[in-house]
Structures are given as structure tokens and as C-alpha cells.
């Protein structure tokens, strides 16, 4: 419903209800003061009829208004009925000398609310004609004509004046209503949370974005003390500073939402002043900075890793060359010398540690300075089958460990780098085998298609993707270690570099996906979420990694 129609309906309801409220006491007073003169049934019947007709029509209007489509025609019908009833009442109470002739003016003014430009004048002319018909037919004396002309002039003047006045008032009311609607739309549409309080800190307004950020309904937030809503004592201190100096305050910190989730928000507080410049409260805007802070941390981490990568690339040559010489020399000594006992064992240890050091350097380079994915459309079921065949032949798997695969029912392709995703499968499977090395168990690898809603996928993605799950029945990961498993060089094993899962997370992130882990004493589940890819991703890959030409 537009604002103009809403205003029209508002005034129409007032007209319907105001009609019996005005007519009933007027008729009652007339009957009270003229009771002795109205002794016969025929003389008093018209008054009862008019009173009953007024209340009956009022009830009829209230019942039918909800189904009326053309409100202007409905108003016009009521005005016609009003003029006829007023004419009847005036006719039985003295015509032009009737005290009820003033009701014509009420009808003229009422019409001006609905038809302000010409309607009030037309109703005034109709009133003049009706009053003239019932008056001049009965009597045409100079005094009667004079009184009629006075009434006619009054009706017409009221029609013109009320029409112009109410036309201006109606335009201003509609303009004000549209301005208020625009203000409400702006407040609802801005992405930042907007909040206002009185001088006691009680919330007086709370927009939709604020409700979404703080996970609380608007009606629940109104009336609360806002530093209690935000569970932030610093907010109260900043509020006091604002009250003392009046200078806007800006600050950031983490808060606890109403659903128990911690988020980081940035708040700007300013004084809320009235027309006289007096402080009546506080207006605050705030934004959820959680995602931005995560991106800042990610960028800082990437910047640090870029520096480490450059350093690692230089160190690789300095370490690998003598390391290769050392490993080759040890192997040559083992082949040329006939050693036994402790000497032979020492050479084996030296050769093994040289190989292990070379592996650590290789993994470190892969993590610190990873290769960009060279993506292509890859059948995921085939990739999983190849990966399973590879991991079944690793030395970490024992006879007590079995691998079970549950893949797609229909062919599914993803725009990925198959070599890097093979590395992901390998690293996660090795971790699973090591967790089940003592008691054995089952590694279940499953895959399914998913559809992410807007912002519901990894890194805020939406669209189609796949979830690949590695579920083992091993010893699980302790709650203390679970948050650190993707940290570089973190490991709970006596051997290994602690870079395997860090590399996995890096590769999945480069593919625009995400990885989640759930663990219990009965086993661990890794869930890899990858987007299928789209035409934009293909185009970007062709730009940044063009195919090699022979």
C-alpha cells in the first residue's frame, strides 16, 4: 500500500467513526430541549430514523471498507448519503432556520480531506442546491431568501478556503510520510549497524543490520542498556568520555554476541543532539570486522611466508648441494668399505638422517614457496581411485588397516590441479595410517556433491562444490592439540617434519576450498570442501597459467 492510499484510508476511518460521534449528541440535545414540542409519534419518528440510519450506515461502512478497492468512490458515496441525511434533518427542524444546517459545513470540510482541489466546492454547491430546494419550495419571503443567501455564501466560502488549506496540508503530510519512509528504508538498507540511545544508555532504535550482527531481534534490543547488550565494559568507559567531551569516539574490540559467538566489531560513537543543540543521547555505528581481521591476518601470514620463501629458496642451494655430497660420500663409503658392527650402523644412521633432512627441506620449500595450481577439468572419481591405489602401497599401511571408498553415483568433474590434490590425499592418508598403526582400523574415503547458499561455502563462496571426507578409526587428536594441527612444524610424532597438514591447508586454500577436522578418541574425520569451478575460474587460469605450446 502506497503512502497516499494509506493516508486516505486513515482519514476515511476518522470520517466513519466521527459521524455518529457528532450526530448522536446533537440529536440528543435537540430532543432534550424540544421534548415538550415533540409529543406525537410522527414528529419524533424522523429523529429516531436519522439516528438509526447514522449508526446503521456507520456499521455498514466499517464492515465493507476492507473489501473496497476504489476508496474515492466509497468516500463519494458516503458524502452523498451525508448530504441527503442532513437535508432530511434540516427539513424537519426548520429548513434554513434549522440549527442542523451547520452540518452542511461539516460535510463540505470533510470532503476537502479527500477531494481537496475541487471536491469541496462541488459538495458546497450540492449543499446549496439541496438547502435551496427544501427552503424555497415552501417559502419565498425576502427574509427566507436573505437567510438562504447567507448560508449559500458561507457554504461556498468554506468550500474554497477548506479545499485550498487542506490541499496544502495533505501535500505536506504525504511528503512527510514519503520522507519518513525514505529514512526508514535508508536505515534498514545500510550494511552497518545503527543504534541510538537516550542519556541513560537505553537503546531507542536498532536497525536490521545491527540485529543481524548482534544476533538479537530488534524488539528485544529496544530498551536494553547497550553496553550490557554488547557485553563490553570498555563501551561504558567510552560512553562516559563522549558525555564529558562530546568528541566522537572510535574503537575496536571483540564482543560476545547473543548466540554465544565471539566477533570483532568497530564502533563509532557520536553525540545525538536536538534542534537546540542539547545532547539527548548517543548515536553509534558499528561493523562486524571479524572477516576483515581474518583477511588481515591471512595477508600478514602470506607476506611473512613470502619473505620466508625467498630466504628458503636461497638456503636450499646452500644446504642441498653439500647435503647431496655428504649423502653420496656416505653411500660410497658403505659400498667400498667392509665395515661391521657399530661402524656400519653409524653409516646407516648418517645416510638415513641425510635423506630425512633432504625431505624436510623439500617440504619446507613446498610450504613456504608453493607452486601455483595448474588446474584442469578432472574427473574426481578417477582421481580418488588413483589416489587410493597409491596410498595402499605406502609403507605406513599394515595388514590390520583397510581402505574403503564411497564415491559419486554420477560422474563429477572439478577444475583443480590433480597433482596437488593427489598430494592432499596422500598427506591425510599417511596421518590416518599412522594413527591406526598400533591397533589397525578402517580408513573410509567418501565424496558427495554439495550446493552452498550465498556466503555458505568456504571463503564465503556460493554455488556447487564437493565434500571429500577421510574418516579413520585411529586414536584421535587431543583437544589440546586440535587447534594447532595446521601450524607449521607442529607434530606429535618422533619423526616427520610437521608440515604435512600445513601443506594440505595451503593447497586447499589455493583452490578456493576449505578443510575442517573433527576428532574423538574413536577416530578423526577430515572434510575437504572444493568448488567445482566455473567459466570465470577457467578464464582466470588461462590468463595466469596459459597452456604450454610446443
N, C-alpha and C positions, 0 to 999 in steps of 0.2 A: 504494500500500500504506500503510494507516494504521500509526501507531507501535505500537499494541498488537499487531498481527499481526506487525510486524517484530521486536518483542522475542520473541514466541512462536517465530518461526522461528529466531531466534538461539539460544535455549535448546534447541530441538529438535535443531539441528545439533550442539550440545555433547553432548547425550544420546547421539546416534547414534555419534559418534566416541569418546566416553568409555567406552562399553560394552565394546568389545574391548580398549581400553587397560587397563581394570580387570580384566577376566576373564582375559585371557591370562597375565599374571604370577602371578595367584592359582592358576590351574590348573597352571602350570609349576612353581611352588614345591611344590604338593601332590604332584605326580608325582615331583619330585626327592627329597623326603623320605620318600615311601612307595613307592619304586621296587621294593624287595625284596618288599613285600607284594602288589604287583600284577604277578604273573608270567603269569597266564593272559590270553588274548585277550578273554574275556568280562568280566573285571574291569577291563581298561584301555579297552575299546571305548567305554563311556559318556563317558569324559573326552574322547576324540578327537571323539566325536559332538557333545558340548556345545561344544567349541572350534570345530569346523567350522560348527555351527549359528549360533554367535555371529557369526563372520566373514561367513557367507553372508547372514544377516539384515541385517547392517550394510551390506553391498554392495547388497542389495535396497532398503533404506531410502534410501540415497544416490541410487540411480538413479531411484526413483519419487517422491521428495519434490517434484521440480519440477512434477509434474503433479497433485499432490494439492490439492484445493480446500478440503476440510474438515480442517484441521490438528488440531483437537481429537479427531476420530475416529481420525486417524492416530496420535496420541500414545496414545490409549486402547488401540489395537491393539498397540502396542509394549509397553505396560505389562503387558498380558495375557500376551504372549509371554515377557516377562521373568519374570513370576511362575511360569509353567509351567516354564521352563528352570531357575530357581532351585530349584523344588520337586524337579525331577528330579535336579539336582546334590546337593541336600541328602539326598535319599532314598538315593543310592548311596554317601554318605560318612558315614552315621551318624545320619540323621534329626535329632532335637533336639540331639544331641551334635555334629553336624557343624560344622566351623569356617566353612562357607559359609552358615550360617543368617544371618550378619550381612548377607548380600546382600539379604535381605528389607528391612532398614532402608534400604539404598541405594535400593531401588525405591520405598519409602514417601517418602523425601526427594525423590527425582526427581519423583514425582507432584505434590508440593507446588509445584514450579515452574510447573506447567501448570494444576492444579486446586487452588489454594491453600485455598479455604474448606472444601470437603467432600471433595474428591478424595483427599487424603492419608489421611483417616480411613477412607474406603471401601477404599482399597488396603491399609491396615493390617489391617482386618477380613478382607479376602480372604487376606492373608498368614497370619493366624492360623488361618483355616479350612483352608487348604492344608497348613500345617505340622501342624495337629492331625490331619488325615486320614491323612497318611503316618506319623505318630508313634503315635497311639493305636490304630490298627488292628493294628499289630504288637505293641505292648507297652503295658500299662496299670498298670505298677508305680507306687507312690507317688513314687519318685524321678523317674520319667519325667514323671508328671503335674506334679510340682513344677517341673521344668525347663521344661516346656511353658508353664505359667502365667507363669513369669518372662519367657519370650520374648513371650508374648501381651501382658503388661503393658508391656514395653519397646516393642513394635511400636505399641501403641495410643497410648502417651505420646508417642513420636516423631511419630506422625501428627498429633496435636493441636498439639504445640509447633511442628513444622516448618510446618504449614499456616498457623498464625497469623503466625509470623515472616516466612515468605516472601510471605504476602499483603500485609503492610505493606511489605516490600521491593519487591514488584512494583508496588504503587501508587506508591511514591516514584520508581521507575525510569520508569514511564510518565509521571508528572507531570514529571519532569526532562526526559524526551525531548520532551514537548509544549512545555515551556518553551524548550528549545533550538531546537525547530522554529519557535516564535513569534519568538524572537530572530533566527533566520536570515531569516525572512520579513520582519521589520521592516527589517533591514539591506539586504536585496535590494530592498525596495519604496521606501525613501526616495529622493527625487529628487536629493539632494545626494551628492556623492562622499564616501565614508568610508574612511579609511585609518588603520592603526595601524603603529607601528614599534617596534623594540627600541631600546635605548640607543645602539646604533651607527648608527641611521638606516636599518636594513634593514627593508623592508616585510614585515609579518607577516599583514596582512589587507587586502583590497582589494575593495570591493563592486561590484555591477553598474553602478551609476551612475558610479563612478569609472572603471571600464573604458570606459564609453561616452564620457565626457568626454575622457579622455586617448587614446582610440583604441588601446587595447592590451588584450590578453587578460589575464584575472586570473592565470592560471598563469605568464604571462611577467613580470608585475609583481612577484609574490611573490619576495622575496629581493634585489630591487634596492635600491640606495641611493636614497631617494626624491627628494632634491634633484637627483640626476642624471637621474632619470626626468622630472622637471619642467623640466630644463634651466634652472634658476633659482638663481643664486648667492645671491640675497637670501634664499632659503628656508633656506639653510645658516646664514646670519647670524642669522635669526630663531630657528632651532633652538637655536643657542648661547645666545641671550638667554633662551629658555624654560628651558634647562638651568640657567642661573645664578640666575634669579629665581623661576621657577615660575609666573609670571603669564601667563595666556592672551594670545596674540599674534594680531592681526588685520591683514591687509594685502591689497592687490590689485595685480596687475600682469599683463602679457601673458606667455604661455608658448608654447613650441613643442610641439605635440602630436606623437605618434609617427608620424602620417601626414604631417607637414610643415606642418600648418595652424596659423597663429597664432590663439590665442584669449585672451581676458581672463578670469582667474579670481579669485575672492575666497577667501582661505584663513584659517581659524581654527585655531590650534594650542593644545592643552592637554596638561598632563602626564597620563600614564597611570600610575595607582598601583595597588598590590596591597592586600590586606587589612590589611597592617601600615603602610600609608601611604607605602611606599617607591616611588620613581619607577622604573618598569620600562620606560618608553618614552614614546612620544608618540602622541596621537590627534588626527587632523586631519580637518576637514570642509571641503569646497570646492565652489563652484558655478561654472558657466560663466556669466559675466556679459557675454559678447560681445553677445548680443541686447539686454540691458538697457542697455548702454553705447551701442549704436546708437540705441535709442529715446531715451535722454537727449540725445544729440547732435541727434537729429531734433527733439525738443521745444525744445531751446535754439535751434535754427535757426528753428523756427516762431515762437518767441517774439520773436526778433530781427526776423524778417520782418514780424511783426505791427506792431512799432514802426515799421519802415521803411514799411510800408503806410500807417499813419496819417500819417506825415510826407509820404509821396508824394502822398496824396490832397490835403493842403493845398497842397503845392507845385504840383500840377497846375494849379490855378486861377491861381496867381501867375505861372506860366510860359506856360500855353496862351493866356490872354487877350491879353497883349502880343504873343505869337508869332503869333496869328491876325491881329492888327492889322498886324504887320510884314509877314507874308506877303501880306496883302491890299493893303497900300500898294505893295509891290514889284510885284505884278501890275498894279496901276493905273498905276504909272509906265511899265511895259513897254508898256501899251496906249496911253497918252496921249502919251508922248514918242517922237519919232522918233530913236532912238539907233542907233548903229552901232559896229562895231569893239569895242574893249576895254570901252567903257561898257555896251554891250549884253550882252557876255559876263559882266561883273561882276554885272549884274542877274539873269541866268540862274543864276549861282552862288549868289547870295543867296537866290533863290526855292527852288532845289534844297536848299540846306542847311537852310532853314526847314522844308521838308517832311520832311527826314531827321530833324531834331530832334523834330518832332512824332511821327514814327514811333517814335523811341527812347523818348519819354515814354509813349506808348501801351503799348508792350511792357513797359516797366518797371512801369507800373501793373498790367498783366495778371499779371506775375510776382509783384510784391510784395503785391498785394491781389487775389488771384484770385477769380472768381465761383464760387459753389458749383455743382457739376454739377446740371443739371435733367435727370434720367435718365428714359428711357422705353425700352420694348422696341423695338429697332431691328434690321431685317434687315441683317446685316453685309455680305452680298454687294452689296446695293443701295447701301449707304454707300460701299463700295470703288469701285463703278462711278462714282458721282457724284464721288468724290474724284479718280479718275483723269482724268475729263473736265475737272475744274478745273485740275489741275496740267499737263495737256497744253497749256493755253492761257496758261501763265505766260511771262513774257518771258525767264526763265532757260533755257528749253528751246530747243535748236537742232535743225537738221535732222539732225545727226550723233548725236542722242540719241533712243533709242526706249524705250517703256514697255511691259512685258509683265506681264500679270495672270494669276495662277493661283489661283483662288478655290475655294470649297467645292463638293463634289459634291452635297450636300443643303442645303436652307435652314437657316441658323443665325441665331438672334437673340440679342442681348446687351442687358443692362439698362445703357445708357450714355447720356451726353449727346452726341447726334450732332454738334452744332455744335463742341463742344470736341474730339471725336475727329477731325473734319474739320481742325481747326487742327493737331492732331498730324501727320496725314498730310501736310498742306501744308508744315509746317516741315521734316520729314525729307526730303521730296521735293526741296525747294529746296536743301538741303545736298547731296543726291546730284547734282543738276543742276550745281551749282557745282563739285563735284569732278570732273565729266566735261566741263566747259565747253571744255577745250582739245582733247582727243583724241576726244571723243564717247564713246559706250558704251551700255550697256543697264541700265535700272532694272527689276528683277524684283520684283513685289509678289505675295506668296503668303500664303495663310491656311490654317490647319488646326485641327481640334478637338484638345484635349488633355484628359487626365484626370490630375489631380495627386494623389499619395498624401498621407497625413496629414503636414502640415508641409512638403510638397514644392513647393508653389506659391509665388507672390510673397507676401511678408509672412507666411509661414508658413501660407498658405491650403491648403485641400484641396478636392477636388471637380472640377467640369467648368469648362473655360475654353477660350480660343482663343489661338493664337500667330499674329501678323501680322508678316511678315518683309519688310523693304525691303533688297534686295541690289543694290548698284551695282558697276560695273566702273571706278570712278574711281581717283584717285591714292592713296587710303587715308589713314589718320591715323597719324602717327608714334607710336612707343611712348612718347615723352616727353609728347606732348600728350593721349594717350588717357585718362589718369585725370582730366583737367581739362575734358573737353568739356561736362560738365553744370554746370560752375561758372558763376555769373552773370558776364556781361560778358567771358567768355573767348572770343576769336576769333582766327583766324589770317588773316582776310581784311582787306583795306584798308577795306572798307565793311561795314556791319552792326553791330548792337548787341551781339552775343554773348549774346543772351537766348533765342534760338530753341529750342535744345535744353534749356535750363533750364525753359522754359515747358512743353515736351513732358514732361519728367520730372515736373513738378508736376501736370499734368493726369492723367497715367497713375497717379501715386500717389493722387490724389483718387478715382480709380475702383477703388482696391484692387488695381492691377496692378503690373507691373514692366517695366523696359526694360533690355536688355542689348545690348552692342555688341561686335562682333568686326571687326578690321581687319587688312589686309595691304596690301602695295604694289600688289596687283592689284584692290583694292576693299574696300568696307566693308559690313557687314551689321548692321542694327538689327532686334532681335527684340522685339516688343511683346507682353506677356502680359496678357490681360484675363480676369477671371472672367465667366462668362455671367450671373451674378446668380441670386438665388433669392427665395423668398417673403419672407424676412426683410428682404432689401435693398429690395424693393418697399414693404413696410410702413414701413420707416425713411424712405424717400424721401417717402411720403405724409405722414408726420408732420412732417418738417423742411422739405419743399418741396411744400406742398399745391398742387394744380392751381388755376389762377386761375379765378374764377367771374365770369361776365358779369352 
